[in-house]
Each structure stands twice: as C-alpha cells, then as structure tokens.
Amino acid sequence: MLFAWILTILALFLSWLWNVRLRSSNSHRPYKVLHKPIQYLQADFVVVGAGPGGLAASKCLIEHEKECLVLVIERGMDPSPAGPFPRITGLAHRHNLLSYAVESVGSKLDSGWYVEYPLRYGRNEDDDDVPCSVAPYPRGCAVGGTSNMDWALYFPPVPAKVGLKPIEAVIVPHAFAVSRNPLSWGFAESAGAVLKRKHLSSFSEPYMRNSVFPGLLRIDKYGCRLSLSHHLMSQQSPSFSILEGCEVTGFSFDDKGTVTSVQCRSVDSQIFKVIVRKGVILSAGVIGTARIIRQVFPKLQEHFFVRDSIALPLIFRARPGISDDRRNLRSFTAQIMWWVARRGPFLNAVCDTLAVVDLPSLGSRAELVVFLLPFGGRDPTLYRRLGLDRILGMFAEGFMMFLTLRGVDGACFELSAESPGKEVERRKEFHPLFDRVISFPASTMSPSTLTNVVAAFMDGIQLCRKIVAEPPLAHFSTGQEAVDVTLCADPTRAVQYVQLMRKPPSKLKECQRASAPALLAWAKESSRTPAYMEAYIRRHAIWFGFGSGSCAASLANGDESFRVSGTQNMFIGDCSGVTEKMWRAGGGDTLSAGSVSTAMALGNAAAMELLSL
C-alpha cells in the first residue's frame, strides 16, 4: 500500500512538473559561453555587446560566412538557466515574465545608470542631494541586453541603409498578450469612446494616429518573454561564442586605421587581448558605445547627445482587487494560479494597450503616446525603479498612465564626461550614486521647446482625465488622481490630506471622516489649476529610456555608412548610430529610434557593411 502511494505521489508530481514547466523552446543555450578569458583568443569578427544589436550582427555574420569565428564580448552575464536541468531550474527565473520587467531595474540585468530629470530647473554642481534629483535609466547588462528588461512592446525600426541599399529588418515573433488586466480592457474601451477610433496592430501598421490599439509583445505562445539570444541563435554554431563578464578597454590599430586587436579586462581585473582578423562591431548600447568611443577616440566627438522621449506619470485610484499591484500580484490566489496552472497576473504585460494623439502645437510629426500600466499602488520599491516620487503613492491600489512625447525636435540630454578618479572618490563619500549619473543637470532644450512641451503635457493630462471619467474605465476606478500636495498653496490642508490618504479607513478619527469630502474636493480643485499642472509637469517628467543617436557624430558618413570615422574595419551596430536623418526618415518616432527592433536593424546593417569590405 505504501509503495502504491509513493508511486501515485510521484506520478502526480511528474504530471504537475510537466504542466507547469517553462514550456519555451528557448531553455537550452544554443551557443557557447566562456566564463574566463583565455590567454590567446583569436576571432575573425569581434562584436562588443550581446544586446539586440550585437546578437543581430552576430547572426548576420554567421549566416553569410559559415566558417568565420565570431566572438561576442559582454560585460554582464547570461541570465538563462544553466546546468543539466534548465527546464526545471528555469521555474524560478521569473524575470522571463512580463510582469517582472519593472523589478529587473537595479538587478544584475541592469547597468545601474541614472539621469537628471528633463524639465526641472537644474541642479547646482555642488548640490549633495543627488539621489533626489536623478531617476534610473534602465540599460541592459547581460546577454540579451535591454531586451531582458524592457516592456517587450514592438515599435517598427527606423529605415537603415548601407550606401543606397536599404537593410531589411530582423524579424522576431510578436503576439498579443495571453492574459489581460481588466484595467487595460477598460482603458481601451474608454479611450476608443473619447478618440472615436480603434486600431488593430500589425507589423505593417503597428499603430494609427488619434486611436487606441493593443500593443504587439515579444512573447512566445505561452505568454513568457521571448529570449532574444536563444531565438536569434537557435541554430547552434561552433563558430560562435560569448565571452561574459569582460569589458573592452581599448583597441590596437595598424598604420591604416585597421583594428588588429581588442584589449579587455575581466571582472577580476585580469588584462588580456583578442586578436581580430577581419573587423569589429560596437553594439554596447546607447550609453556603452558612447563611453567606448569617448575612451578610445577622445578627440573624435566632443559632445554626446542622447535623443529620447519625455514621459509624465499620472496615477489614478483603482477599485480593490483589480490592479496588478504587489498586494494582488503576490496574493495566495495568484500564487496558486501560477504554480498549479501557469496562469494568472504573473503573465500580465507591464503594458499592452496604448493610445496616440496628434500634437500640432509641437510640429507635424509630434505625437502624444499614452501607455496604460495596470499598477500604481503604494509601493516604494516600484516607484524608485520607475523613477517616480514616492509622494505620488497615495493609493493602496491604482494604475498609471505614462504620457510620452515623440517627434519633438531638441528633446535630448548630454552625456557627462567621466570625472578624474580622485574627484569621483571624493564625491562618492557624500552620495554613492554620483559616479552612476551619466547626464548633465542643465537641460539642452530651448526655452520655447520647454514651454511647448509643458503645454502639450497639460493637454495630455486633460485627455487622460476624460478617459478615466468615461465608462467602462470609470467603473474600475474611483476617479481620484494622485496629487503632489507639496505643490499646493495650503500646507495645513496638504498635511491633513496626506494623513487622510495614508491611513486605513478603520483608523481614521471622526473629525478626519467628517473633513474627508472637503479635503478631497480641495485636492481635486487644486490639481486642476494651471499653476499646479505646470509645476507637476516640471517636477515629475522623466526620460523614458528609449535613447538613440549618442554616437551619430562619430560615423564616417552618417547617411550611408556605419563605419567609425578614422577606422577601416570598425562599425557601430546599435541605436547609438541613429542619425538625425534616419530619425526624420522614420517620421521623427523617438520610441522607434530607441527600440529593440532598431538596434537589431542597425546591428544587421553594420554586419552587412563589414562583410562588404
């Protein structure tokens, strides 16, 4: 009898394991990973960075030269499951789930960079309050790069050419979300009623102006994030390998400007070099590639400007039990749904519904893009990773709308130069984030552009309020908007309002209950004034993280070539090589210019140009 029970339990366990395993075909690494530098390394092609651009470039090189040796040098590690049982060990790798993309910020998958807020009035160079004036700027630091931690939304690549020949985009499977939060559905219906137009996304037409539409997601058929490295390198090649945990420190050139070797340093400070026979592609990302160019060619480019989209968060209160906030996401019911049936809110996307509205005041190309995030409750960790002020965490459960601007001329920030070693150490004693801040405090935008941007966000705020007040989204929300009371004129009422919102209803005093309607009405009225909205926009706007174009000035011919000026066989193959002409040819779409698809397209273009030598 005991033996029968053991067999039954074992059979049930195996059945459960078969049903809940990560069913993705990307469990096994189809490539070789080198963990320690070898004393004598040689390769035909060296790709710096294993992000989307570097992987696409490697795939192109292998497809066109079957016998070539391709070595990718990656500063981070490979996050995919290792060991003899990757399908079982992969059960704990929740970063593959879309709902965990935000929680990857600050993890080992992230480079840990910070940037200044774009619309604040600036910070004094000697200001010690650095942590309060900067926001995280997520950049991937692992095999797969930013594709491991972005929101997996599809944006079409900007047009890329080598000479006069257009380069085809690298095709990666995308699909609509497997599961969907009710707030996303409510937003789609309400926005459709306000904008009078809905659109069904496709690769040929991913969005339509003045409409609401579902986003295409880079996911597999089970709803998990598609591993870009496993997908692009699905055909195992003995000529391809990744050297992880190493960074590039320099290059050796001959008299003609041809790269002959790459100088590297491992995480344990071991110095070594890689002999290059044919060429090098820089795909370390919009920040990483710029830092390499500045270090190796200090006179090639004086200023490094990163083009990006400015985003503004709006947070509204949600009805209990609807949002994907941590208290709901990690509830007992959600855990059971995940571990028993591989379903539930863990597979919900960070964002799967968007709306686009024209902004004629900022130009013919300018658009306001609204991202609906079905979470926004009081969560200090989440707010910090999104770069939001904790003062906005007024509600236990809520949802966010990120208002972003694209197609705006002059929306960029300048990368700061590295300070001398002693200066960095001195400043780190006062604020540890100092050496992680990569942008200058002062804005590069003109006063007229700043004024127009603020006015555009004001119009966007009014639009979002209309959408929230429209059924069916109005049934999922109380309509309350998170208010930054530090911007209000009455400090006494501001303190009373915070106490009212932060305390559970059961712990409120009678006097607080009696004054609640008046306080809520005061907060709503204050948040509608132009002075408050302008102050709110300037304080809480952030850079969205779709950077591009930082190294465009380093290209030998930015219109027809991705070759680094002054070299013969070094090329840029990621979003840092997006020129202004390419950006304009793509309709001024800042989100597309900094997307994963553009990084892959430029990586492919750089590889094709290198092969043509």
C-alpha positions as CSV (number, residue, x, y, z in Angstrom):
1,M,0.0,0.0,0.0
2,L,2.8,2.4,0.9
3,F,4.6,1.6,-2.3
4,A,1.4,2.4,-4.3
5,W,1.0,5.7,-2.5
6,I,4.6,6.6,-3.3
7,L,4.1,5.8,-7.0
8,T,0.9,7.8,-7.1
9,I,2.5,10.9,-5.5
10,L,5.5,10.5,-7.8
11,A,3.2,10.3,-10.9
12,L,1.2,13.4,-9.7
13,F,4.5,15.3,-9.2
14,L,5.8,14.4,-12.6
15,S,2.5,15.3,-14.2
16,W,2.5,18.7,-12.4
17,L,6.1,19.3,-13.4
18,W,5.3,18.6,-17.0
19,N,2.4,21.0,-17.0
20,V,4.0,23.9,-15.1
21,R,7.5,23.8,-16.6
22,L,8.5,26.8,-18.7
23,R,7.4,25.3,-22.0
24,S,9.5,27.7,-24.1
25,S,11.8,26.1,-26.6
26,N,14.5,28.6,-25.6
27,S,15.5,26.7,-22.4
28,H,18.8,25.4,-23.7
29,R,21.6,27.8,-24.7
30,P,22.3,27.3,-28.4
31,Y,25.7,28.9,-28.1
32,K,28.9,28.5,-26.1
33,V,29.6,30.8,-23.1
34,L,33.1,31.5,-22.0
35,H,33.3,32.4,-18.3
36,K,37.1,33.0,-18.0
37,P,39.3,34.8,-20.5
38,I,41.7,32.6,-22.4
39,Q,45.3,33.8,-22.7
40,Y,45.3,33.6,-26.5
41,L,42.0,34.5,-28.1
42,Q,41.5,35.0,-31.9
43,A,38.4,35.7,-33.9
44,D,37.5,36.8,-37.4
45,F,34.9,39.2,-36.1
46,V,34.6,40.7,-32.6
47,V,31.2,42.1,-31.5
48,V,31.3,44.3,-28.4
49,G,28.0,43.8,-26.5
50,A,25.5,41.0,-26.6
51,G,22.4,43.2,-26.7
52,P,19.9,43.2,-29.5
53,G,22.2,44.9,-32.0
54,G,25.2,42.6,-31.2
55,L,23.1,39.5,-31.5
56,A,21.6,40.5,-34.8
57,A,25.1,41.4,-36.1
58,S,26.5,38.1,-35.0
59,K,23.6,36.2,-36.7
60,C,24.2,38.1,-39.9
61,L,27.9,37.4,-39.9
62,I,27.4,33.7,-39.2
63,E,24.8,33.3,-42.0
64,H,27.0,35.0,-44.6
65,E,30.3,33.4,-43.6
66,K,29.8,29.9,-42.4
67,E,33.4,29.2,-41.4
68,C,34.1,32.5,-39.7
69,L,34.8,32.7,-35.9
70,V,32.6,35.3,-34.2
71,L,33.3,36.3,-30.6
72,V,30.9,38.5,-28.6
73,I,32.4,40.3,-25.6
74,E,29.7,41.0,-23.0
75,R,30.2,43.0,-19.7
76,G,27.3,41.2,-18.0
77,M,26.3,37.6,-17.6
78,D,24.0,35.2,-19.3
79,P,20.7,35.1,-17.3
80,S,19.3,32.0,-19.0
81,P,19.1,28.8,-16.8
82,A,22.3,26.8,-16.6
83,G,23.0,23.3,-15.5
84,P,21.8,19.9,-16.6
85,F,18.1,20.5,-16.0
86,P,17.4,24.0,-17.4
87,R,13.7,23.4,-17.8
88,I,13.4,22.7,-14.1
89,T,15.8,25.3,-12.8
90,G,14.1,27.8,-15.1
91,L,10.9,27.6,-13.0
92,A,12.4,30.2,-10.6
93,H,13.5,32.6,-13.3
94,R,10.6,35.0,-13.1
95,H,12.4,37.7,-14.9
96,N,11.2,35.9,-18.0
97,L,7.6,37.0,-17.1
98,L,6.4,40.4,-18.4
99,S,5.0,41.5,-15.0
100,Y,8.6,41.3,-13.6
101,A,10.2,43.7,-16.2
102,V,10.0,46.7,-13.8
103,E,11.5,44.7,-10.9
104,S,14.5,43.9,-13.1
105,V,15.6,47.6,-12.8
106,G,18.5,47.7,-10.4
107,S,19.1,43.9,-10.6
108,K,22.1,42.1,-12.2
109,L,20.4,42.6,-15.6
110,D,20.6,46.4,-15.3
111,S,23.7,48.6,-15.8
112,G,22.6,50.9,-13.0
113,W,22.7,54.3,-14.7
114,Y,20.9,57.4,-13.6
115,V,19.9,60.6,-15.4
116,E,18.7,64.0,-14.4
117,Y,15.1,64.9,-14.7
118,P,14.5,66.7,-18.0
119,L,12.2,69.6,-17.0
120,R,13.5,70.5,-13.6
121,Y,15.2,73.9,-13.3
122,G,18.6,72.3,-12.9
123,R,20.9,71.4,-10.0
124,N,24.0,73.1,-8.8
125,E,27.2,71.1,-9.4
126,D,28.0,71.1,-5.7
127,D,24.5,70.0,-4.7
128,D,24.8,67.0,-2.4
129,D,21.2,65.9,-2.9
130,V,21.9,63.8,-6.0
131,P,19.6,60.8,-5.2
132,C,16.6,63.2,-5.1
133,S,17.4,64.8,-8.5
134,V,18.0,61.7,-10.7
135,A,16.0,58.8,-11.9
136,P,17.1,55.3,-13.1
137,Y,17.8,54.9,-16.7
138,P,17.5,51.2,-17.4
139,R,20.1,49.7,-19.7
140,G,20.6,46.0,-20.1
141,C,23.8,44.5,-18.7
142,A,23.6,40.8,-19.7
143,V,23.3,38.6,-22.8
144,G,20.2,39.9,-24.5
145,G,20.8,43.4,-23.3
146,T,17.8,45.7,-22.7
147,S,15.5,43.1,-24.3
148,N,15.7,41.2,-21.0
149,M,14.1,44.1,-19.0
150,D,12.1,46.3,-21.4
151,W,8.3,46.1,-21.7
152,A,8.6,43.8,-24.8
153,L,6.5,46.2,-26.9
154,Y,7.0,46.3,-30.6
155,F,8.0,49.5,-32.3
156,P,9.0,49.5,-36.0
157,P,12.6,50.1,-36.8
158,V,13.8,53.3,-38.4
159,P,14.9,52.9,-42.1
160,A,18.6,51.9,-42.3
161,K,20.7,52.0,-45.5
162,V,24.2,50.9,-46.4
163,G,25.1,53.1,-49.3
164,L,21.9,53.3,-51.3
165,K,20.8,49.8,-50.4
166,P,18.0,49.5,-47.7
167,I,18.6,46.9,-45.0
168,E,15.7,44.6,-44.2
169,A,14.5,44.4,-40.6
170,V,15.3,41.4,-38.4
171,I,12.1,39.5,-37.9
172,V,11.3,38.4,-34.4
173,P,7.9,36.8,-33.4
174,H,5.4,39.1,-31.7
175,A,1.9,38.4,-30.4
176,F,-0.9,39.9,-28.4
177,A,-1.0,39.4,-24.7
178,V,-2.1,35.9,-23.5
179,S,-3.8,37.3,-20.4
180,R,-5.0,40.9,-19.9
181,N,-5.8,43.0,-16.8
182,P,-9.4,44.4,-16.7
183,L,-7.9,47.9,-16.4
184,S,-6.2,47.5,-19.9
185,W,-9.5,46.5,-21.4
186,G,-11.4,49.3,-19.7
187,F,-8.8,51.8,-20.9
188,A,-9.1,50.5,-24.5
189,E,-12.9,50.9,-24.5
190,S,-12.9,54.3,-22.8
191,A,-10.1,55.7,-24.9
192,G,-11.9,54.4,-28.0
193,A,-15.0,56.3,-27.0
194,V,-13.1,59.5,-26.4
195,L,-10.9,59.3,-29.5
196,K,-13.6,57.8,-31.7
197,R,-11.2,55.3,-33.3
198,K,-9.7,51.9,-32.5
199,H,-7.0,50.1,-34.4
200,L,-5.8,46.5,-34.5
201,S,-2.0,46.5,-34.6
202,S,0.0,44.6,-37.1
203,F,3.6,44.5,-38.3
204,S,2.7,46.5,-41.4
205,E,0.7,49.1,-39.4
206,P,1.6,48.8,-35.7
207,Y,-0.4,52.0,-34.8
208,M,-2.7,54.6,-36.2
209,R,-2.7,58.3,-35.3
210,N,-5.5,59.5,-33.0
211,S,-6.5,56.0,-32.0
212,V,-6.2,53.4,-29.2
213,F,-4.7,50.0,-30.0
214,P,-3.3,46.8,-28.4
215,G,0.5,46.5,-28.4
216,L,2.3,43.7,-30.1
217,L,4.5,41.9,-27.5
218,R,7.8,40.0,-27.9
219,I,6.4,36.8,-26.3
220,D,6.2,33.1,-27.0
221,K,2.9,31.2,-27.4
222,Y,2.8,30.6,-23.7
223,G,2.9,34.3,-22.8
224,C,6.5,34.3,-21.5
225,R,9.1,36.8,-22.6
226,L,10.9,35.6,-25.8
227,S,14.6,35.2,-25.1
228,L,16.2,37.2,-27.9
229,S,19.6,35.4,-27.6
230,H,18.0,31.9,-27.9
231,H,15.8,32.9,-30.7
232,L,18.3,34.6,-32.9
233,M,21.0,31.9,-32.3
234,S,18.6,29.0,-32.4
235,Q,20.8,27.2,-34.9
236,Q,23.8,26.2,-32.8
237,S,27.1,27.2,-34.5
238,P,30.5,26.0,-33.2
239,S,32.0,29.2,-34.7
240,F,30.0,31.5,-32.3
241,S,30.8,32.1,-28.6
242,I,30.1,34.7,-26.0
243,L,32.8,35.9,-23.5
244,E,30.8,37.1,-20.5
245,G,32.0,39.2,-17.5
246,C,34.5,41.2,-19.5
247,E,34.6,44.8,-20.8
248,V,36.6,46.4,-23.6
249,T,39.2,48.9,-22.5
250,G,40.9,49.7,-25.9
251,F,41.9,48.7,-29.4
252,S,45.1,48.4,-31.3
253,F,45.4,49.8,-34.9
254,D,47.9,49.5,-37.7
255,D,49.1,52.5,-39.7
256,K,46.0,52.4,-42.0
257,G,43.5,52.6,-39.1
258,T,42.6,48.9,-39.2
259,V,41.8,47.2,-35.8
260,T,44.2,44.4,-35.1
261,S,43.3,43.5,-31.5
262,V,40.8,44.3,-28.8
263,Q,42.1,45.0,-25.2
264,C,39.8,43.7,-22.5
265,R,39.6,43.4,-18.7
266,S,37.7,40.7,-16.8
267,V,35.7,41.2,-13.6
268,D,38.7,40.1,-11.5
269,S,40.8,42.8,-13.3
270,Q,42.7,40.3,-15.5
271,I,44.0,42.0,-18.6
272,F,44.0,40.2,-21.9
273,K,43.6,40.9,-25.6
274,V,41.7,39.3,-28.5
275,I,43.3,39.2,-32.0
276,V,41.0,40.4,-34.7
277,R,41.4,39.2,-38.3
278,K,38.6,41.0,-40.1
279,G,36.7,43.6,-38.1
280,V,34.8,44.9,-35.0
281,I,31.2,45.9,-34.4
282,L,30.4,48.1,-31.4
283,S,27.0,47.2,-30.0
284,A,27.3,48.1,-26.4
285,G,24.2,50.3,-26.4
286,V,23.4,54.0,-26.5
287,I,25.5,54.5,-23.3
288,G,28.1,51.8,-23.5
289,T,29.1,52.5,-27.1
290,A,29.4,56.2,-26.3
291,R,31.7,55.5,-23.4
292,I,33.9,53.3,-25.5
293,I,34.1,55.9,-28.3
294,R,35.0,58.6,-25.7
295,Q,37.7,56.5,-24.1
296,V,39.3,55.2,-27.3
297,F,38.8,58.3,-29.5
298,P,38.8,61.2,-27.1
299,K,39.0,63.8,-29.9
300,L,36.6,62.2,-32.3
301,Q,33.4,63.5,-30.7
302,E,33.2,66.3,-28.2
303,H,29.6,66.1,-27.1
304,F,27.4,63.0,-26.9
305,F,23.7,63.8,-27.1
306,V,21.1,61.1,-26.4
307,R,17.8,61.6,-28.2
308,D,14.9,60.3,-26.0
309,S,11.2,60.7,-25.3
310,I,10.0,62.7,-22.3
311,A,7.4,60.9,-20.1
312,L,5.0,62.1,-17.5
313,P,3.2,59.7,-15.0
314,L,-0.4,60.1,-14.0
315,I,-1.7,57.9,-11.2
316,F,-5.4,57.1,-10.5
317,R,-7.1,55.1,-7.8
318,A,-8.3,51.6,-8.8
319,R,-11.1,49.6,-7.2
320,P,-9.9,46.9,-4.8
321,G,-8.6,43.6,-6.3
322,I,-8.3,44.7,-9.9
323,S,-4.9,46.2,-10.4
324,D,-1.6,44.3,-10.8
325,D,-0.1,45.9,-7.7
326,R,2.1,43.8,-5.5
327,R,-0.6,43.1,-2.9
328,N,-2.7,41.5,-5.7
329,L,0.2,40.0,-7.7
330,R,1.6,38.1,-4.8
331,S,-1.7,37.1,-3.2
332,F,-2.4,33.5,-2.4
333,T,-4.8,33.1,-5.3
334,A,-2.3,34.5,-7.8
335,Q,0.4,32.1,-6.4
336,I,-1.9,29.1,-6.7
337,M,-2.8,30.1,-10.3
338,W,0.8,30.4,-11.2
339,W,2.2,27.2,-9.6
340,V,-0.7,25.0,-10.5
341,A,-1.8,26.1,-13.9
342,R,0.8,28.6,-15.1
343,R,-1.8,31.3,-15.4
344,G,-2.8,34.5,-13.6
345,P,-1.5,38.0,-13.2
346,F,2.2,37.0,-13.4
347,L,1.7,36.7,-17.2
348,N,0.1,40.1,-17.5
349,A,2.1,42.6,-19.5
350,V,3.6,45.7,-18.0
351,C,1.8,47.5,-20.8
352,D,-0.3,46.0,-23.6
353,T,-2.6,49.0,-24.6
354,L,-1.6,52.4,-26.0
355,A,-3.2,55.5,-27.4
356,V,-1.8,58.0,-29.8
357,V,-2.9,61.6,-30.3
358,D,-1.5,64.3,-32.6
359,L,0.2,67.4,-31.1
360,P,0.1,70.1,-33.8
361,S,1.5,72.7,-31.4
362,L,4.8,70.8,-31.4
363,G,5.0,70.2,-35.1
364,S,3.5,67.9,-37.8
365,R,5.5,64.9,-36.5
366,A,4.8,65.3,-32.8
367,E,2.5,62.9,-31.0
368,L,1.4,62.1,-27.5
369,V,1.6,58.4,-26.7
370,V,-0.3,57.2,-23.6
371,F,0.8,53.9,-22.1
372,L,-1.6,52.2,-19.7
373,L,0.2,50.4,-16.8
374,P,-2.3,48.3,-14.7
375,F,-0.5,49.0,-11.4
376,G,0.4,52.1,-9.4
377,G,-0.4,51.5,-5.7
378,R,1.7,52.5,-2.8
379,D,5.0,50.6,-3.4
380,P,8.2,52.5,-2.6
381,T,10.4,49.9,-4.4
382,L,8.3,50.0,-7.6
383,Y,8.3,53.8,-7.5
384,R,12.0,54.0,-7.1
385,R,12.6,51.7,-10.0
386,L,10.3,53.7,-12.2
387,G,12.0,56.9,-11.2
388,L,8.8,58.3,-9.6
389,D,8.5,60.4,-6.5
390,R,7.0,58.5,-3.5
391,I,4.7,61.4,-2.8
392,L,2.6,60.2,-5.7
393,G,2.0,56.8,-3.9
394,M,-1.3,57.9,-2.4
395,F,-3.4,54.9,-3.0
396,A,-3.2,51.3,-1.8
397,E,-4.2,50.1,-5.3
398,G,-4.0,52.2,-8.5
399,F,-3.0,52.3,-12.2
400,M,-0.7,54.6,-14.1
401,M,-0.8,56.4,-17.4
402,F,2.6,57.3,-18.9
403,L,2.2,60.3,-21.2
404,T,5.2,60.4,-23.6
405,L,6.1,62.8,-26.4
406,R,7.8,61.7,-29.6
407,G,8.7,63.6,-32.7
408,V,9.9,66.6,-30.7
409,D,12.9,68.4,-32.1
410,G,15.6,69.1,-29.5
411,A,14.4,66.6,-26.9
412,C,17.7,65.1,-25.8
413,F,20.2,65.1,-22.9
414,E,24.0,65.3,-23.0
415,L,26.1,62.5,-21.5
416,S,28.5,63.8,-18.9
417,A,32.2,63.2,-19.1
418,E,33.9,60.9,-16.6
419,S,35.5,62.8,-13.7
420,P,39.1,62.2,-12.6
421,G,39.5,59.3,-10.2
422,K,40.1,61.3,-7.0
423,E,37.2,63.6,-7.7
424,V,34.9,60.6,-8.1
425,E,36.1,59.1,-4.9
426,R,35.6,62.3,-3.0
427,R,32.1,62.8,-4.3
428,K,31.1,59.2,-3.6
429,E,31.8,59.8,0.1
430,F,28.8,62.2,0.1
431,H,26.5,60.4,-2.3
432,P,27.2,56.9,-3.7
433,L,25.1,57.5,-6.9
434,F,27.4,60.2,-8.1
435,D,29.5,58.0,-10.4
436,R,26.3,56.4,-11.8
437,V,24.8,59.7,-13.0
438,I,25.5,59.9,-16.8
439,S,23.8,63.2,-17.7
440,F,24.5,66.9,-17.1
441,P,22.0,68.7,-14.8
442,A,21.3,71.6,-17.3
443,S,18.7,70.9,-20.0
444,T,19.7,71.1,-23.6
445,M,16.2,72.1,-24.8
446,S,15.5,75.7,-25.7
447,P,13.1,77.8,-23.6
448,S,10.5,77.8,-26.4
449,T,10.6,74.0,-26.7
450,L,10.3,73.7,-22.9
451,T,7.2,75.9,-23.0
452,N,5.6,73.9,-25.8
453,V,6.4,70.6,-24.1
454,V,4.7,71.8,-20.9
455,A,1.7,73.0,-22.8
456,A,1.4,69.6,-24.6
457,F,1.5,67.7,-21.4
458,M,-1.2,69.9,-20.0
459,D,-3.4,68.9,-22.9
460,G,-2.5,65.3,-22.3
461,I,-3.5,65.5,-18.7
462,Q,-6.9,66.8,-19.6
463,L,-7.3,64.0,-22.2
464,C,-6.4,61.3,-19.6
465,R,-8.9,62.7,-17.1
466,K,-11.6,62.4,-19.8
467,I,-10.7,58.8,-20.5
468,V,-10.8,57.9,-16.8
469,A,-14.2,59.5,-16.4
470,E,-15.6,57.5,-19.4
471,P,-17.2,54.1,-18.8
472,P,-16.2,51.3,-18.6
473,L,-12.9,52.5,-17.1
474,A,-14.9,54.7,-14.7
475,H,-16.4,51.6,-13.2
476,F,-12.9,50.2,-12.4
477,S,-11.7,53.5,-10.8
478,T,-12.9,56.0,-8.2
479,G,-11.6,58.8,-10.4
480,Q,-9.2,60.1,-7.8
481,E,-5.9,61.3,-9.1
482,A,-2.7,61.2,-7.1
483,V,-1.9,64.8,-6.1
484,D,1.6,66.1,-5.2
485,V,0.5,68.2,-2.2
486,T,3.9,69.8,-1.8
487,L,2.9,71.8,-4.9
488,C,-0.3,73.1,-3.3
489,A,-0.7,76.5,-1.7
490,D,-2.2,75.4,1.6
491,P,0.4,73.5,3.7
492,T,-2.0,72.8,6.5
493,R,-4.6,71.1,4.3
494,A,-1.7,69.3,2.5
495,V,-0.7,67.6,5.7
496,Q,-4.3,66.7,6.5
497,Y,-4.8,65.3,3.0
498,V,-1.7,63.0,3.3
499,Q,-2.8,61.8,6.7
500,L,-6.2,61.0,5.3
501,M,-4.9,59.1,2.3
502,R,-2.2,57.1,4.1
503,K,-4.3,55.8,7.0
504,P,-6.6,52.8,6.6
505,P,-10.3,53.8,6.8
506,S,-10.7,51.9,10.0
507,K,-8.1,54.0,11.8
508,L,-9.5,57.4,10.8
509,K,-10.8,59.6,13.6
510,E,-14.3,61.1,13.5
511,C,-13.0,64.5,12.7
512,Q,-11.0,63.1,9.8
513,R,-14.0,61.3,8.4
514,A,-16.1,64.5,8.7
515,S,-13.5,66.6,6.9
516,A,-12.7,64.0,4.2
517,P,-15.2,65.2,1.5
518,A,-13.9,68.8,1.8
519,L,-10.2,67.7,1.7
520,L,-10.8,65.5,-1.4
521,A,-12.7,68.4,-3.1
522,W,-9.8,70.8,-2.3
523,A,-7.2,68.4,-3.7
524,K,-9.2,67.9,-6.9
525,E,-9.7,71.6,-7.3
526,S,-6.0,72.4,-6.7
527,S,-4.8,69.8,-9.2
528,R,-6.9,71.5,-11.9
529,T,-5.2,74.9,-11.7
530,P,-2.7,75.8,-14.5
531,A,0.0,76.7,-11.9
532,Y,-0.2,73.3,-10.2
533,M,-0.2,71.4,-13.5
534,E,2.9,73.2,-14.8
535,A,4.7,72.6,-11.5
536,Y,3.7,69.0,-11.6
537,I,4.9,68.5,-15.1
538,R,8.3,70.1,-14.4
539,R,8.9,68.1,-11.3
540,H,7.7,64.7,-12.3
541,A,8.6,64.4,-16.0
542,I,11.3,61.8,-16.7
543,W,13.3,60.4,-19.6
544,F,11.5,57.4,-20.9
545,G,14.5,55.2,-21.7
546,F,14.3,55.0,-25.5
547,G,17.7,56.6,-26.1
548,S,19.3,56.8,-29.5
549,G,21.9,58.8,-31.6
550,S,24.6,59.3,-29.0
551,C,27.4,58.3,-31.4
552,A,25.9,59.6,-34.7
553,A,28.7,62.3,-34.9
554,S,31.4,59.6,-34.9
555,L,30.2,58.0,-38.1
556,A,32.4,58.5,-41.2
557,N,29.3,59.1,-43.3
558,G,26.1,59.1,-41.2
559,D,23.8,58.9,-44.2
560,E,25.3,55.9,-45.9
561,S,27.8,54.2,-43.6
562,F,28.1,53.0,-40.0
563,R,31.9,52.9,-40.1
564,V,33.6,54.8,-37.2
565,S,35.4,57.8,-38.6
566,G,39.2,57.3,-38.8
567,T,39.0,53.5,-38.9
568,Q,38.8,50.9,-41.7
569,N,37.0,48.0,-40.1
570,M,35.2,49.2,-37.0
571,F,31.4,49.8,-37.2
572,I,28.6,50.9,-34.9
573,G,25.7,48.5,-34.8
574,D,23.1,49.7,-32.3
575,C,20.7,52.6,-31.5
576,S,23.7,54.9,-30.8
577,G,24.2,55.1,-34.5
578,V,20.8,56.5,-35.4
579,T,21.4,59.8,-37.2
580,E,19.0,62.8,-37.3
581,K,18.3,62.0,-41.0
582,M,17.3,58.4,-40.1
583,W,15.2,59.7,-37.2
584,R,13.4,62.1,-39.6
585,A,13.0,59.4,-42.2
586,G,11.2,57.3,-39.6
587,G,8.7,60.1,-39.0
588,G,10.5,61.5,-36.0
589,D,9.4,58.5,-34.0
590,T,11.7,58.7,-30.9
591,L,10.3,55.5,-29.5
592,S,11.1,53.5,-32.7
593,A,14.6,55.1,-32.9
594,G,15.5,53.7,-29.5
595,S,13.7,50.4,-29.8
596,V,15.0,46.8,-29.8
597,S,13.9,46.4,-33.4
598,T,16.0,49.4,-34.5
599,A,19.0,48.1,-32.5
600,M,18.7,44.8,-34.4
601,A,18.3,46.6,-37.8
602,L,21.4,48.7,-37.2
603,G,23.4,45.7,-36.0
604,N,22.4,43.9,-39.2
605,A,23.4,46.9,-41.3
606,A,26.8,47.2,-39.6
607,A,27.4,43.5,-40.2
608,M,26.5,43.8,-43.9
609,E,28.8,46.7,-44.4
610,L,31.6,44.9,-42.6
611,L,31.1,41.9,-44.9
612,S,31.3,44.1,-47.9
613,L,34.9,45.1,-47.2
